[in-house]
Amino acid sequence: MTDCDFLVVGHGLAGATLADELRRRGHQVLAYDAGRPDSASRVAAGLVNPVAGRRFALAWRAEELIPYATDYYRALEVRFKQPFFTAAPIFKVFGSAQEQADIVARSAARPWGDFVGDIITHDPGLPGVTAPHGGAWLHRGGYLAVAELLGALAAEGRAAGWLRPETFDWEKLVSSAPAGTSPAFVYNGTVRARHVVCCEGAESINNPYFSWLPLTPNQGEVLDVECAGLDAGQVLNRSAYVVPLGGGRFRVGATYRWPPFAEGPTADGRAELVGRLAALTSAPFAVVAQRAGVRPAVRDRKPLLGPHPSVPGLSFCGGYGSKGVVLAPRLAALMADWLAGRADLWPEVSLARYRALWPVPANG
Ligand SMILES: Cc1cc2nc3c(=O)[nH]c(=O)nc-3n(C[C@H](O)[C@H](O)[C@H](O)COP(=O)(O)OP(=O)(O)OC[C@H]3O[C@@H](n4cnc5c(N)ncnc54)[C@H](O)[C@@H]3O)c2cc1C
């Protein structure tokens, strides 16, 4: 029998940061990961964008979450002696004279702190960039090499034996604690755990304990392109983002598709992204790869953390939508604090806000 304090199911951004946080606090962790090729973390462009969306609003809790995430990834770079996070200016290209006017008008109130720098109302003449209406320089963002980071953490886990590259079968999990005692689970007759945390990403909609949560899979596609005419020292953002990958390559994203959607990359997704990139650059480019992944999107666009309503010791951590890179580190720490009884969950992320959706079992 293998004993652990925490059994973490899923090793994408949510599970990997949580497992790492729990291990750093001295807990015994056992993680399972099915290695799903369509997991969001495997295709993410890794962008940390302080100002997002058509409203040009500061991202939720940006002042706290962005520096926290940056410091966290920097610490992992030191630990693994490998670069993961690149701080880079983001040029938000204005798509029209109207958008330029709206943002200039809003800039009078400057609600964006030091995240927004120069706002330029003419074509700045950036090499290869089509920006006749100008744009805004965003600071304190950048991009994370998500696959490389998760690869490093997973390699560490496999070598040390705390990560099993297997699908976790929820039918084989039994709660073994007598009523009134601290929670304990036995998995597959071979693993004993005090706590189990579901970090399955969009796959959670099929989880027998958590399928009632208001999670919807949202499929996204990205293209990797070669483009010699663009500067690799900046990120571009208009209706698409263009994130440098090194060696003259860039990741262009992303599409958003609600169910029903086709599995894997599509011709439509490719055409949409090629069109958006062509509107952003006059430089020739060639598509060298196309990927699709599924985001775990939540109805109110806020994460979901916290305990199952009726199974002591079983909890959930995820629902990061399109913002996993910036959310995961701080929420892993919050989740670990809460699991240790040292903090309350923030009301905006606590899954208790959806308690009314839980279908109380007939005997419960
Ligand atoms: C196209 C695209 C582009 C994106 N770009 C960005 C970006 O630029 N910046 C950003 O911040 N975010 C981005 N995102 C969002 C980001 O990827 C997600 O927010 C984040 O990766 C979600 O992490 P997760 O761990 O919750 O889920 P996932 O990454 O889906 O991980 C879940 C893991 O659980 C495993 N799993 C599931 N079920 C089981 C089981 N039963 N047993 C064992 N393992 C299991 C899966 O194999 C997977 O590894 C993007 C997403 C997509 C799709």
The ligand as an SDF file (V2000), in Angstrom:
LIG
                    3D

 53 58  0  0  0  0  0  0  0  0999 V2000
   -5.6170   27.1860  -27.5090 C   0  0  0  0  0  0  0  0  0  0  0  0
   -5.4010   27.6190  -26.0900 C   0  0  0  0  0  0  0  0  0  0  0  0
   -4.5610   28.6890  -25.8440 C   0  0  0  0  0  0  0  0  0  0  0  0
   -4.3770   29.1210  -24.5260 C   0  0  0  0  0  0  0  0  0  0  0  0
   -3.5260   30.1640  -24.2940 N   0  0  0  0  0  0  0  0  0  0  0  0
   -3.3570   30.6060  -23.0240 C   0  0  0  0  0  0  0  0  0  0  0  0
   -2.4760   31.6790  -22.7630 C   0  0  0  0  0  0  0  0  0  0  0  0
   -1.8570   32.2290  -23.6640 O   0  0  0  0  0  0  0  0  0  0  0  0
   -2.3530   32.1080  -21.4630 N   0  0  0  0  0  0  0  0  0  0  0  0
   -3.0470   31.5060  -20.4340 C   0  0  0  0  0  0  0  0  0  0  0  0
   -2.9170   31.9190  -19.2780 O   0  0  0  0  0  0  0  0  0  0  0  0
   -3.8660   30.4660  -20.6560 N   0  0  0  0  0  0  0  0  0  0  0  0
   -4.0420   30.0080  -21.9300 C   0  0  0  0  0  0  0  0  0  0  0  0
   -4.8900   28.9800  -22.1780 N   0  0  0  0  0  0  0  0  0  0  0  0
   -5.6490   28.4350  -21.0390 C   0  0  0  0  0  0  0  0  0  0  0  0
   -4.8140   27.5060  -20.1950 C   0  0  0  0  0  0  0  0  0  0  0  0
   -4.2340   26.5650  -21.0200 O   0  0  0  0  0  0  0  0  0  0  0  0
   -5.7250   26.8610  -19.1330 C   0  0  0  0  0  0  0  0  0  0  0  0
   -6.2830   27.8460  -18.3090 O   0  0  0  0  0  0  0  0  0  0  0  0
   -4.9690   25.8900  -18.2460 C   0  0  0  0  0  0  0  0  0  0  0  0
   -4.0320   25.1640  -18.9760 O   0  0  0  0  0  0  0  0  0  0  0  0
   -5.9140   24.9430  -17.5250 C   0  0  0  0  0  0  0  0  0  0  0  0
   -5.1480   24.0810  -16.7420 O   0  0  0  0  0  0  0  0  0  0  0  0
   -5.7680   22.8100  -16.0300 P   0  0  0  0  0  0  0  0  0  0  0  0
   -4.6730   22.1420  -15.3220 O   0  0  0  0  0  0  0  0  0  0  0  0
   -6.9840   23.1940  -15.2510 O   0  0  0  0  0  0  0  0  0  0  0  0
   -6.3350   21.8890  -17.2330 O   0  0  0  0  0  0  0  0  0  0  0  0
   -5.5490   21.0270  -18.3010 P   0  0  0  0  0  0  0  0  0  0  0  0
   -4.3990   21.7580  -18.8530 O   0  0  0  0  0  0  0  0  0  0  0  0
   -6.5820   20.5310  -19.2640 O   0  0  0  0  0  0  0  0  0  0  0  0
   -4.9570   19.8130  -17.4760 O   0  0  0  0  0  0  0  0  0  0  0  0
   -5.7320   18.7620  -16.9900 C   0  0  0  0  0  0  0  0  0  0  0  0
   -4.8570   17.5320  -16.8800 C   0  0  0  0  0  0  0  0  0  0  0  0
   -5.5990   16.5010  -16.2340 O   0  0  0  0  0  0  0  0  0  0  0  0
   -5.3430   15.2780  -16.8890 C   0  0  0  0  0  0  0  0  0  0  0  0
   -6.4820   14.4080  -16.6130 N   0  0  0  0  0  0  0  0  0  0  0  0
   -7.7800   14.6130  -16.8890 C   0  0  0  0  0  0  0  0  0  0  0  0
   -8.5240   13.5910  -16.4410 N   0  0  0  0  0  0  0  0  0  0  0  0
   -7.6520   12.7220  -15.8430 C   0  0  0  0  0  0  0  0  0  0  0  0
   -7.8090   11.4580  -15.1720 C   0  0  0  0  0  0  0  0  0  0  0  0
   -9.0050   10.8870  -14.9670 N   0  0  0  0  0  0  0  0  0  0  0  0
   -6.6810   10.8330  -14.7310 N   0  0  0  0  0  0  0  0  0  0  0  0
   -5.4680   11.4040  -14.8670 C   0  0  0  0  0  0  0  0  0  0  0  0
   -5.2760   12.5910  -15.4830 N   0  0  0  0  0  0  0  0  0  0  0  0
   -6.3610   13.2350  -15.9530 C   0  0  0  0  0  0  0  0  0  0  0  0
   -5.1580   15.6500  -18.3560 C   0  0  0  0  0  0  0  0  0  0  0  0
   -4.3880   14.6850  -19.0370 O   0  0  0  0  0  0  0  0  0  0  0  0
   -4.4210   16.9930  -18.2450 C   0  0  0  0  0  0  0  0  0  0  0  0
   -3.0290   16.8160  -18.2530 O   0  0  0  0  0  0  0  0  0  0  0  0
   -5.0620   28.4780  -23.4680 C   0  0  0  0  0  0  0  0  0  0  0  0
   -5.8830   27.3850  -23.7320 C   0  0  0  0  0  0  0  0  0  0  0  0
   -6.0560   26.9490  -25.0230 C   0  0  0  0  0  0  0  0  0  0  0  0
   -6.9340   25.7600  -25.2940 C   0  0  0  0  0  0  0  0  0  0  0  0
  1  2  1  0
  2  3  1  0
  2 52  2  0
  3  4  2  0
  4  5  1  0
  4 50  1  0
  5  6  2  0
  6  7  1  0
  6 13  1  0
  7  8  2  0
  7  9  1  0
  9 10  1  0
 10 11  2  0
 10 12  1  0
 12 13  2  0
 13 14  1  0
 14 15  1  0
 14 50  1  0
 15 16  1  0
 16 17  1  0
 16 18  1  0
 18 19  1  0
 18 20  1  0
 20 21  1  0
 20 22  1  0
 22 23  1  0
 23 24  1  0
 24 25  2  0
 24 26  1  0
 24 27  1  0
 27 28  1  0
 28 29  2  0
 28 30  1  0
 28 31  1  0
 31 32  1  0
 32 33  1  0
 33 34  1  0
 33 48  1  0
 34 35  1  0
 35 36  1  0
 35 46  1  0
 36 37  1  0
 36 45  1  0
 37 38  2  0
 38 39  1  0
 39 40  1  0
 39 45  2  0
 40 41  1  0
 40 42  2  0
 42 43  1  0
 43 44  2  0
 44 45  1  0
 46 47  1  0
 46 48  1  0
 48 49  1  0
 50 51  2  0
 51 52  1  0
 52 53  1  0
M  END
$$$$
